């Protein structure tokens, strides 16, 4: 039983060291994981996979903490995402939605101020 625990501990340490090595390699590098590229550019992971499989963007496999991990250059992904009409329209819709939300928040704030002013002007009901 003790051997199993020691082995598990060693495996975890090895995984941690690999993760630290990968982080050190990526630090200051333009190459990022698919997950980060998707989060930073708005492109789905499926789109990223399609793009590197068809040669639209370069990619490389590195050994990650849980096996092989695909990396892509963030600048190239961002440029490709910007050129994609679908992603551009999605971003525009998202920004339009955010703008509408901000307008609604402003209107609610105005209504709350007006309501507070009305409540201050009305005499309070005397206690019964």
N, CA, C and O atoms as a GROMACS GRO file, in nm:
protein
  512
    1UNK      N    1   0.082  -0.119   0.000
    1UNK     CA    2   0.000   0.000   0.000
    1UNK      C    3   0.087   0.126   0.000
    1UNK      O    4   0.057   0.222  -0.070
    2UNK      N    5   0.194   0.124   0.078
    2UNK     CA    6   0.283   0.240   0.086
    2UNK      C    7   0.349   0.267  -0.049
    2UNK      O    8   0.369   0.383  -0.085
    3UNK      N    9   0.383   0.161  -0.124
    3UNK     CA   10   0.443   0.178  -0.256
    3UNK      C   11   0.347   0.248  -0.352
    3UNK      O   12   0.389   0.331  -0.433
    4UNK      N   13   0.218   0.215  -0.341
    4UNK     CA   14   0.118   0.278  -0.428
    4UNK      C   15   0.109   0.427  -0.397
    4UNK      O   16   0.101   0.509  -0.489
    5UNK      N   17   0.111   0.464  -0.268
    5UNK     CA   18   0.104   0.604  -0.229
    5UNK      C   19   0.228   0.680  -0.275
    5UNK      O   20   0.219   0.793  -0.322
    6UNK      N   21   0.344   0.617  -0.259
    6UNK     CA   22   0.469   0.679  -0.303
    6UNK      C   23   0.467   0.700  -0.454
    6UNK      O   24   0.510   0.804  -0.504
    7UNK      N   25   0.418   0.600  -0.528
    7UNK     CA   26   0.412   0.609  -0.673
    7UNK      C   27   0.317   0.722  -0.715
    7UNK      O   28   0.348   0.799  -0.806
    8UNK      N   29   0.201   0.730  -0.648
    8UNK     CA   30   0.105   0.834  -0.679
    8UNK      C   31   0.166   0.972  -0.652
    8UNK      O   32   0.148   1.065  -0.731
    9UNK      N   33   0.238   0.984  -0.542
    9UNK     CA   34   0.302   1.111  -0.507
    9UNK      C   35   0.407   1.148  -0.611
    9UNK      O   36   0.415   1.264  -0.651
   10UNK      N   37   0.486   1.053  -0.653
   10UNK     CA   38   0.588   1.077  -0.755
   10UNK      C   39   0.525   1.118  -0.888
   10UNK      O   40   0.575   1.208  -0.956
   11UNK      N   41   0.415   1.052  -0.924
   11UNK     CA   42   0.345   1.088  -1.048
   11UNK      C   43   0.294   1.232  -1.041
   11UNK      O   44   0.304   1.307  -1.139
   12UNK      N   45   0.240   1.270  -0.928
   12UNK     CA   46   0.190   1.407  -0.912
   12UNK      C   47   0.304   1.509  -0.920
   12UNK      O   48   0.289   1.615  -0.981
   13UNK      N   49   0.416   1.476  -0.859
   13UNK     CA   50   0.532   1.566  -0.867
   13UNK      C   51   0.581   1.580  -1.011
   13UNK      O   52   0.616   1.689  -1.055
   14UNK      N   53   0.583   1.467  -1.084
   14UNK     CA   54   0.624   1.472  -1.224
   14UNK      C   55   0.530   1.560  -1.306
   14UNK      O   56   0.575   1.639  -1.389
   15UNK      N   57   0.399   1.545  -1.283
   15UNK     CA   58   0.300   1.627  -1.354
   15UNK      C   59   0.322   1.775  -1.323
   15UNK      O   60   0.316   1.860  -1.412
   16UNK      N   61   0.346   1.805  -1.198
   16UNK     CA   62   0.366   1.944  -1.156
   16UNK      C   63   0.491   2.002  -1.223
   16UNK      O   64   0.490   2.116  -1.269
   17UNK      N   65   0.598   1.925  -1.228
   17UNK     CA   66   0.721   1.971  -1.293
   17UNK      C   67   0.699   1.996  -1.442
   17UNK      O   68   0.750   2.094  -1.497
   18UNK      N   69   0.624   1.907  -1.508
   18UNK     CA   70   0.592   1.927  -1.650
   18UNK      C   71   0.510   2.053  -1.670
   18UNK      O   72   0.534   2.129  -1.765
   19UNK      N   73   0.414   2.076  -1.582
   19UNK     CA   74   0.331   2.196  -1.592
   19UNK      C   75   0.415   2.322  -1.574
   19UNK      O   76   0.397   2.421  -1.645
   20UNK      N   77   0.508   2.318  -1.477
   20UNK     CA   78   0.596   2.433  -1.456
   20UNK      C   79   0.687   2.456  -1.577
   20UNK      O   80   0.710   2.570  -1.617
   21UNK      N   81   0.737   2.348  -1.636
   21UNK     CA   82   0.821   2.360  -1.755
   21UNK      C   83   0.743   2.422  -1.870
   21UNK      O   84   0.794   2.510  -1.940
   22UNK      N   85   0.619   2.376  -1.891
   22UNK     CA   86   0.536   2.428  -1.998
   22UNK      C   87   0.507   2.576  -1.975
   22UNK      O   88   0.512   2.656  -2.069
   23UNK      N   89   0.476   2.613  -1.851
   23UNK     CA   90   0.450   2.753  -1.818
   23UNK      C   91   0.573   2.839  -1.847
   23UNK      O   92   0.561   2.948  -1.902
   24UNK      N   93   0.689   2.788  -1.811
   24UNK     CA   94   0.814   2.862  -1.834
   24UNK      C   95   0.840   2.878  -1.984
   24UNK      O   96   0.887   2.983  -2.027
   25UNK      N   97   0.808   2.776  -2.063
   25UNK     CA   98   0.829   2.783  -2.207
   25UNK      C   99   0.735   2.887  -2.270
   25UNK      O  100   0.773   2.958  -2.363
   26UNK      N  101   0.613   2.894  -2.218
   26UNK     CA  102   0.512   2.983  -2.277
   26UNK      C  103   0.525   3.126  -2.228
   26UNK      O  104   0.475   3.219  -2.292
   27UNK      N  105   0.592   3.146  -2.115
   27UNK     CA  106   0.606   3.280  -2.058
   27UNK      C  107   0.676   3.371  -2.158
   27UNK      O  108   0.788   3.343  -2.201
   28UNK      N  109   0.609   3.479  -2.195
   28UNK     CA  110   0.667   3.572  -2.290
   28UNK      C  111   0.662   3.524  -2.434
   28UNK      O  112   0.716   3.590  -2.523
   29UNK      N  113   0.598   3.412  -2.457
   29UNK     CA  114   0.589   3.356  -2.591
   29UNK      C  115   0.453   3.390  -2.651
   29UNK      O  116   0.355   3.410  -2.579
   30UNK      N  117   0.448   3.395  -2.781
   30UNK     CA  118   0.323   3.418  -2.852
   30UNK      C  119   0.241   3.289  -2.862
   30UNK      O  120   0.122   3.295  -2.893
   31UNK      N  121   0.303   3.175  -2.838
   31UNK     CA  122   0.235   3.046  -2.850
   31UNK      C  123   0.154   3.021  -2.722
   31UNK      O  124   0.207   3.026  -2.611
   32UNK      N  125   0.025   2.993  -2.742
   32UNK     CA  126  -0.066   2.971  -2.629
   32UNK      C  127  -0.148   2.845  -2.652
   32UNK      O  128  -0.153   2.793  -2.764
   33UNK      N  129  -0.211   2.798  -2.546
   33UNK     CA  130  -0.298   2.681  -2.558
   33UNK      C  131  -0.424   2.717  -2.637
   33UNK      O  132  -0.458   2.834  -2.651
   34UNK      N  133  -0.492   2.615  -2.689
   34UNK     CA  134  -0.617   2.639  -2.761
   34UNK      C  135  -0.719   2.707  -2.671
   34UNK      O  136  -0.793   2.795  -2.715
   35UNK      N  137  -0.723   2.666  -2.547
   35UNK     CA  138  -0.817   2.725  -2.452
   35UNK      C  139  -0.795   2.875  -2.437
   35UNK      O  140  -0.890   2.953  -2.441
   36UNK      N  141  -0.670   2.914  -2.421
   36UNK     CA  142  -0.640   3.058  -2.405
   36UNK      C  143  -0.667   3.133  -2.534
   36UNK      O  144  -0.721   3.244  -2.530
   37UNK      N  145  -0.629   3.075  -2.648
   37UNK     CA  146  -0.653   3.141  -2.777
   37UNK      C  147  -0.803   3.162  -2.798
   37UNK      O  148  -0.845   3.267  -2.848
   38UNK      N  149  -0.883   3.063  -2.762
   38UNK     CA  150  -1.028   3.076  -2.777
   38UNK      C  151  -1.081   3.186  -2.686
   38UNK      O  152  -1.164   3.267  -2.727
   39UNK      N  153  -1.034   3.189  -2.562
   39UNK     CA  154  -1.081   3.290  -2.467
   39UNK      C  155  -1.039   3.430  -2.509
   39UNK      O  156  -1.117   3.525  -2.495
   40UNK      N  157  -0.919   3.446  -2.560
   40UNK     CA  158  -0.867   3.578  -2.595
   40UNK      C  159  -0.922   3.633  -2.726
   40UNK      O  160  -0.930   3.754  -2.744
   41UNK      N  161  -0.960   3.544  -2.819
   41UNK     CA  162  -1.001   3.591  -2.952
   41UNK      C  163  -1.150   3.574  -2.981
   41UNK      O  164  -1.202   3.636  -3.073
   42UNK      N  165  -1.219   3.490  -2.902
   42UNK     CA  166  -1.360   3.465  -2.929
   42UNK      C  167  -1.383   3.352  -3.028
   42UNK      O  168  -1.498   3.316  -3.053
   43UNK      N  169  -1.277   3.297  -3.084
   43UNK     CA  170  -1.291   3.184  -3.176
   43UNK      C  171  -1.316   3.058  -3.093
   43UNK      O  172  -1.256   3.040  -2.986
   44UNK      N  173  -1.401   2.972  -3.141
   44UNK     CA  174  -1.427   2.848  -3.069
   44UNK      C  175  -1.309   2.753  -3.084
   44UNK      O  176  -1.228   2.767  -3.176
   45UNK      N  177  -1.298   2.658  -2.994
   45UNK     CA  178  -1.190   2.559  -3.004
   45UNK      C  179  -1.208   2.475  -3.130
   45UNK      O  180  -1.110   2.433  -3.191
   46UNK      N  181  -1.334   2.451  -3.169
   46UNK     CA  182  -1.360   2.375  -3.292
   46UNK      C  183  -1.308   2.453  -3.414
   46UNK      O  184  -1.250   2.394  -3.504
   47UNK      N  185  -1.329   2.584  -3.415
   47UNK     CA  186  -1.279   2.667  -3.526
   47UNK      C  187  -1.126   2.663  -3.528
   47UNK      O  188  -1.066   2.651  -3.634
   48UNK      N  189  -1.064   2.674  -3.411
   48UNK     CA  190  -0.919   2.669  -3.405
   48UNK      C  191  -0.866   2.536  -3.459
   48UNK      O  192  -0.769   2.534  -3.535
   49UNK      N  193  -0.931   2.426  -3.420
   49UNK     CA  194  -0.888   2.295  -3.470
   49UNK      C  195  -0.902   2.289  -3.622
   49UNK      O  196  -0.813   2.240  -3.692
   50UNK      N  197  -1.013   2.340  -3.674
   50UNK     CA  198  -1.034   2.341  -3.818
   50UNK      C  199  -0.927   2.424  -3.888
   50UNK      O  200  -0.876   2.384  -3.992
   51UNK      N  201  -0.893   2.539  -3.831
   51UNK     CA  202  -0.794   2.627  -3.891
   51UNK      C  203  -0.656   2.563  -3.896
   51UNK      O  204  -0.586   2.575  -3.997
   52UNK      N  205  -0.614   2.495  -3.786
   52UNK     CA  206  -0.479   2.437  -3.792
   52UNK      C  207  -0.477   2.310  -3.875
   52UNK      O  208  -0.375   2.277  -3.936
   53UNK      N  209  -0.588   2.238  -3.880
   53UNK     CA  210  -0.592   2.116  -3.962
   53UNK      C  211  -0.588   2.149  -4.111
   53UNK      O  212  -0.534   2.072  -4.190
   54UNK      N  213  -0.645   2.263  -4.150
   54UNK     CA  214  -0.646   2.302  -4.291
   54UNK      C  215  -0.528   2.392  -4.326
   54UNK      O  216  -0.518   2.438  -4.440
   55UNK      N  217  -0.440   2.418  -4.231
   55UNK     CA  218  -0.320   2.496  -4.258
   55UNK      C  219  -0.340   2.647  -4.255
   55UNK      O  220  -0.251   2.721  -4.296
   56UNK      N  221  -0.455   2.694  -4.207
   56UNK     CA  222  -0.477   2.838  -4.200
   56UNK      C  223  -0.396   2.903  -4.089
   56UNK      O  224  -0.360   3.021  -4.099
   57UNK      N  225  -0.366   2.827  -3.985
   57UNK     CA  226  -0.279   2.876  -3.877
   57UNK      C  227  -0.180   2.766  -3.843
   57UNK      O  228  -0.212   2.648  -3.854
   58UNK      N  229  -0.059   2.803  -3.800
   58UNK     CA  230   0.037   2.701  -3.757
   58UNK      C  231   0.002   2.650  -3.617
   58UNK      O  232  -0.067   2.717  -3.541
   59UNK      N  233   0.051   2.533  -3.586
   59UNK     CA  234   0.033   2.479  -3.451
   59UNK      C  235   0.148   2.387  -3.421
   59UNK      O  236   0.222   2.344  -3.510
   60UNK      N  237   0.162   2.356  -3.293
   60UNK     CA  238   0.263   2.260  -3.253
   60UNK      C  239   0.213   2.183  -3.132
   60UNK      O  240   0.134   2.234  -3.053
   61UNK      N  241   0.261   2.063  -3.120
   61UNK     CA  242   0.228   1.979  -3.004
   61UNK      C  243   0.344   1.982  -2.906
   61UNK      O  244   0.460   1.967  -2.945
   62UNK      N  245   0.311   2.002  -2.779
   62UNK     CA  246   0.412   1.996  -2.674
   62UNK      C  247   0.361   1.900  -2.567
   62UNK      O  248   0.241   1.872  -2.558
   63UNK      N  249   0.452   1.852  -2.488
   63UNK     CA  250   0.412   1.763  -2.380
   63UNK      C  251   0.362   1.847  -2.264
   63UNK      O  252   0.436   1.926  -2.206
   64UNK      N  253   0.236   1.829  -2.230
   64UNK     CA  254   0.175   1.902  -2.119
   64UNK      C  255   0.161   1.813  -1.998
   64UNK      O  256   0.203   1.697  -2.001
   65UNK      N  257   0.102   1.864  -1.891
   65UNK     CA  258   0.089   1.788  -1.767
   65UNK      C  259  -0.001   1.665  -1.780
   65UNK      O  260   0.011   1.571  -1.702
   66UNK      N  261  -0.091   1.666  -1.879
   66UNK     CA  262  -0.184   1.553  -1.895
   66UNK      C  263  -0.170   1.491  -2.034
   66UNK      O  264  -0.266   1.434  -2.086
   67UNK      N  265  -0.052   1.501  -2.092
   67UNK     CA  266  -0.029   1.445  -2.224
   67UNK      C  267  -0.002   1.555  -2.325
   67UNK      O  268   0.023   1.669  -2.288
   68UNK      N  269  -0.007   1.521  -2.454
   68UNK     CA  270   0.022   1.620  -2.558
   68UNK      C  271  -0.076   1.737  -2.552
   68UNK      O  272  -0.195   1.719  -2.526
   69UNK      N  273  -0.023   1.856  -2.576
   69UNK     CA  274  -0.104   1.977  -2.572
   69UNK      C  275  -0.074   2.060  -2.696
   69UNK      O  276   0.042   2.082  -2.731
   70UNK      N  277  -0.179   2.105  -2.763
   70UNK     CA  278  -0.165   2.182  -2.886
   70UNK      C  279  -0.149   2.330  -2.855
   70UNK      O  280  -0.225   2.386  -2.775
   71UNK      N  281  -0.051   2.394  -2.918
   71UNK     CA  282  -0.028   2.537  -2.903
   71UNK      C  283  -0.043   2.605  -3.038
   71UNK      O  284  -0.012   2.548  -3.142
   72UNK      N  285  -0.091   2.729  -3.034
   72UNK     CA  286  -0.105   2.810  -3.155
   72UNK      C  287  -0.052   2.950  -3.126
   72UNK      O  288  -0.056   2.995  -3.012
   73UNK      N  289  -0.002   3.021  -3.229
   73UNK     CA  290   0.046   3.157  -3.206
   73UNK      C  291  -0.073   3.254  -3.194
   73UNK      O  292  -0.155   3.264  -3.284
   74UNK      N  293  -0.080   3.323  -3.082
   74UNK     CA  294  -0.194   3.408  -3.052
   74UNK      C  295  -0.212   3.519  -3.156
   74UNK      O  296  -0.325   3.549  -3.194
   75UNK      N  297  -0.105   3.581  -3.200
   75UNK     CA  298  -0.116   3.691  -3.296
   75UNK      C  299  -0.178   3.643  -3.428
   75UNK      O  300  -0.260   3.713  -3.488
   76UNK      N  301  -0.138   3.524  -3.473
   76UNK     CA  302  -0.190   3.470  -3.599
   76UNK      C  303  -0.339   3.434  -3.581
   76UNK      O  304  -0.420   3.460  -3.670
   77UNK      N  305  -0.373   3.376  -3.467
   77UNK     CA  306  -0.514   3.342  -3.439
   77UNK      C  307  -0.598   3.469  -3.434
   77UNK      O  308  -0.709   3.473  -3.488
   78UNK      N  309  -0.547   3.572  -3.368
   78UNK     CA  310  -0.621   3.698  -3.357
   78UNK      C  311  -0.645   3.759  -3.495
   78UNK      O  312  -0.754   3.809  -3.523
   79UNK      N  313  -0.544   3.755  -3.581
   79UNK     CA  314  -0.559   3.809  -3.716
   79UNK      C  315  -0.661   3.729  -3.795
   79UNK      O  316  -0.743   3.786  -3.867
   80UNK      N  317  -0.656   3.597  -3.783
   80UNK     CA  318  -0.750   3.510  -3.854
   80UNK      C  319  -0.892   3.533  -3.801
   80UNK      O  320  -0.988   3.537  -3.879
   81UNK      N  321  -0.905   3.548  -3.671
   81UNK     CA  322  -1.037   3.570  -3.611
   81UNK      C  323  -1.093   3.705  -3.658
   81UNK      O  324  -1.213   3.717  -3.686
   82UNK      N  325  -1.007   3.805  -3.667
   82UNK     CA  326  -1.050   3.938  -3.713
   82UNK      C  327  -1.098   3.932  -3.857
   82UNK      O  328  -1.190   4.004  -3.896
   83UNK      N  329  -1.035   3.846  -3.938
   83UNK     CA  330  -1.072   3.834  -4.079
   83UNK      C  331  -1.198   3.750  -4.099
   83UNK      O  332  -1.256   3.751  -4.208
   84UNK      N  333  -1.242   3.680  -3.998
   84UNK     CA  334  -1.359   3.594  -4.009
   84UNK      C  335  -1.488   3.676  -3.997
   84UNK      O  336  -1.513   3.735  -3.892
   85UNK      N  337  -1.569   3.680  -4.102
   85UNK     CA  338  -1.693   3.758  -4.096
   85UNK      C  339  -1.786   3.709  -3.985
   85UNK      O  340  -1.853   3.790  -3.920
   86UNK      N  341  -1.790   3.580  -3.963
   86UNK     CA  342  -1.878   3.525  -3.859
   86UNK      C  343  -1.834   3.571  -3.721
   86UNK      O  344  -1.917   3.613  -3.640
   87UNK      N  345  -1.704   3.563  -3.694
   87UNK     CA  346  -1.655   3.606  -3.563
   87UNK      C  347  -1.669   3.757  -3.546
   87UNK      O  348  -1.698   3.805  -3.436
   88UNK      N  349  -1.650   3.832  -3.653
   88UNK     CA  350  -1.665   3.977  -3.645
   88UNK      C  351  -1.811   4.013  -3.613
   88UNK      O  352  -1.836   4.099  -3.529
   89UNK      N  353  -1.906   3.947  -3.679
   89UNK     CA  354  -2.047   3.978  -3.651
   89UNK      C  355  -2.087   3.933  -3.512
   89UNK      O  356  -2.168   3.998  -3.446
   90UNK      N  357  -2.030   3.822  -3.466
   90UNK     CA  358  -2.058   3.778  -3.328
   90UNK      C  359  -2.006   3.880  -3.228
   90UNK      O  360  -2.074   3.912  -3.131
   91UNK      N  361  -1.886   3.930  -3.252
   91UNK     CA  362  -1.827   4.031  -3.162
   91UNK      C  363  -1.910   4.159  -3.165
   91UNK      O  364  -1.932   4.222  -3.061
   92UNK      N  365  -1.957   4.198  -3.283
   92UNK     CA  366  -2.038   4.319  -3.294
   92UNK      C  367  -2.170   4.302  -3.219
   92UNK      O  368  -2.216   4.394  -3.151
   93UNK      N  369  -2.232   4.183  -3.232
   93UNK     CA  370  -2.356   4.157  -3.158
   93UNK      C  371  -2.333   4.160  -3.008
   93UNK      O  372  -2.414   4.215  -2.933
   94UNK      N  373  -2.220   4.102  -2.965
   94UNK     CA  374  -2.189   4.101  -2.823
   94UNK      C  375  -2.169   4.244  -2.771
   94UNK      O  376  -2.217   4.280  -2.664
   95UNK      N  377  -2.096   4.325  -2.850
   95UNK     CA  378  -2.074   4.464  -2.810
   95UNK      C  379  -2.205   4.542  -2.811
   95UNK      O  380  -2.228   4.625  -2.723
   96UNK      N  381  -2.291   4.516  -2.909
   96UNK     CA  382  -2.420   4.584  -2.914
   96UNK      C  383  -2.503   4.544  -2.792
   96UNK      O  384  -2.570   4.628  -2.733
   97UNK      N  385  -2.500   4.417  -2.756
   97UNK     CA  386  -2.572   4.371  -2.637
   97UNK      C  387  -2.519   4.435  -2.511
   97UNK      O  388  -2.596   4.473  -2.423
   98UNK      N  389  -2.386   4.448  -2.501
   98UNK     CA  390  -2.326   4.511  -2.384
   98UNK      C  391  -2.364   4.659  -2.377
   98UNK      O  392  -2.388   4.712  -2.269
   99UNK      N  393  -2.369   4.724  -2.493
   99UNK     CA  394  -2.408   4.866  -2.497
   99UNK      C  395  -2.553   4.882  -2.453
   99UNK      O  396  -2.585   4.972  -2.376
  100UNK      N  397  -2.639   4.794  -2.501
  100UNK     CA  398  -2.780   4.800  -2.459
  100UNK      C  399  -2.794   4.778  -2.310
  100UNK      O  400  -2.874   4.844  -2.243
  101UNK      N  401  -2.717   4.686  -2.257
  101UNK     CA  402  -2.721   4.659  -2.114
  101UNK      C  403  -2.676   4.782  -2.035
  101UNK      O  404  -2.736   4.816  -1.932
  102UNK      N  405  -2.573   4.850  -2.083
  102UNK     CA  406  -2.525   4.970  -2.015
  102UNK      C  407  -2.630   5.081  -2.019
  102UNK      O  408  -2.648   5.153  -1.921
  103UNK      N  409  -2.698   5.095  -2.131
  103UNK     CA  410  -2.806   5.194  -2.142
  103UNK      C  411  -2.917   5.162  -2.043
  103UNK      O  412  -2.968   5.251  -1.974
  104UNK      N  413  -2.954   5.035  -2.035
  104UNK     CA  414  -3.059   4.995  -1.940
  104UNK      C  415  -3.017   5.019  -1.796
  104UNK      O  416  -3.098   5.062  -1.714
  105UNK      N  417  -2.891   4.992  -1.765
  105UNK     CA  418  -2.842   5.019  -1.629
  105UNK      C  419  -2.854   5.168  -1.597
  105UNK      O  420  -2.894   5.207  -1.487
  106UNK      N  421  -2.818   5.251  -1.694
  106UNK     CA  422  -2.827   5.396  -1.674
  106UNK      C  423  -2.972   5.438  -1.652
  106UNK      O  424  -2.999   5.521  -1.565
  107UNK      N  425  -3.064   5.382  -1.728
  107UNK     CA  426  -3.206   5.416  -1.712
  107UNK      C  427  -3.258   5.373  -1.575
  107UNK      O  428  -3.334   5.447  -1.512
  108UNK      N  429  -3.218   5.257  -1.530
  108UNK     CA  430  -3.259   5.211  -1.396
  108UNK      C  431  -3.205   5.305  -1.290
  108UNK      O  432  -3.277   5.341  -1.196
  109UNK      N  433  -3.079   5.346  -1.304
  109UNK     CA  434  -3.022   5.441  -1.208
  109UNK      C  435  -3.102   5.571  -1.206
  109UNK      O  436  -3.129   5.625  -1.099
  110UNK      N  437  -3.139   5.621  -1.323
  110UNK     CA  438  -3.219   5.744  -1.330
  110UNK      C  439  -3.355   5.726  -1.263
  110UNK      O  440  -3.400   5.813  -1.189
  111UNK      N  441  -3.419   5.613  -1.290
  111UNK     CA  442  -3.549   5.586  -1.228
  111UNK      C  443  -3.540   5.576  -1.077
  111UNK      O  444  -3.628   5.623  -1.005
  112UNK      N  445  -3.432   5.514  -1.028
  112UNK     CA  446  -3.413   5.505  -0.882
  112UNK      C  447  -3.396   5.644  -0.821
  112UNK      O  448  -3.449   5.670  -0.713
  113UNK      N  449  -3.324   5.733  -0.888
  113UNK     CA  450  -3.307   5.870  -0.839
  113UNK      C  451  -3.440   5.944  -0.838
  113UNK      O  452  -3.472   6.015  -0.742
  114UNK      N  453  -3.519   5.929  -0.944
  114UNK     CA  454  -3.650   5.994  -0.950
  114UNK      C  455  -3.742   5.942  -0.842
  114UNK      O  456  -3.814   6.020  -0.779
  115UNK      N  457  -3.742   5.813  -0.819
  115UNK     CA  458  -3.825   5.753  -0.716
  115UNK      C  459  -3.785   5.803  -0.577
  115UNK      O  460  -3.871   5.834  -0.495
  116UNK      N  461  -3.656   5.812  -0.552
  116UNK     CA  462  -3.609   5.863  -0.423
  116UNK      C  463  -3.652   6.008  -0.404
  116UNK      O  464  -3.691   6.048  -0.294
  117UNK      N  465  -3.645   6.089  -0.512
  117UNK     CA  466  -3.687   6.229  -0.503
  117UNK      C  467  -3.836   6.239  -0.474
  117UNK      O  468  -3.879   6.322  -0.394
  118UNK      N  469  -3.917   6.154  -0.539
  118UNK     CA  470  -4.062   6.154  -0.514
  118UNK      C  471  -4.094   6.113  -0.371
  118UNK      O  472  -4.182   6.170  -0.307
  119UNK      N  473  -4.022   6.015  -0.322
  119UNK     CA  474  -4.046   5.969  -0.184
  119UNK      C  475  -4.010   6.078  -0.083
  119UNK      O  476  -4.075   6.090   0.021
  120UNK      N  477  -3.908   6.157  -0.113
  120UNK     CA  478  -3.871   6.266  -0.022
  120UNK      C  479  -3.976   6.378  -0.022
  120UNK      O  480  -3.999   6.440   0.081
  121UNK      N  481  -4.039   6.403  -0.136
  121UNK     CA  482  -4.138   6.511  -0.147
  121UNK      C  483  -4.272   6.476  -0.082
  121UNK      O  484  -4.341   6.565  -0.032
  122UNK      N  485  -4.308   6.351  -0.083
  122UNK     CA  486  -4.439   6.312  -0.026
  122UNK      C  487  -4.427   6.306   0.125
  122UNK      O  488  -4.331   6.250   0.179
  123UNK      N  489  -4.524   6.365   0.194
  123UNK     CA  490  -4.520   6.354   0.341
  123UNK      C  491  -4.546   6.209   0.381
  123UNK      O  492  -4.627   6.139   0.320
  124UNK      N  493  -4.477   6.169   0.482
  124UNK     CA  494  -4.496   6.032   0.529
  124UNK      C  495  -4.630   6.021   0.600
  124UNK      O  496  -4.677   6.117   0.661
  125UNK      N  497  -4.690   5.907   0.590
  125UNK     CA  498  -4.817   5.885   0.658
  125UNK      C  499  -4.796   5.887   0.808
  125UNK      O  500  -4.700   5.828   0.859
  126UNK      N  501  -4.887   5.956   0.880
  126UNK     CA  502  -4.870   5.956   1.026
  126UNK      C  503  -4.897   5.817   1.081
  126UNK      O  504  -4.978   5.744   1.026
  127UNK      N  505  -4.830   5.781   1.188
  127UNK     CA  506  -4.851   5.648   1.248
  127UNK      C  507  -4.993   5.638   1.300
  127UNK      O  508  -5.046   5.736   1.352
  128UNK      N  509  -5.054   5.525   1.286
  128UNK     CA  510  -5.192   5.505   1.336
  128UNK      C  511  -5.197   5.424   1.461
  128UNK      O  512  -5.306   5.400   1.513
   0.00000   0.00000   0.00000
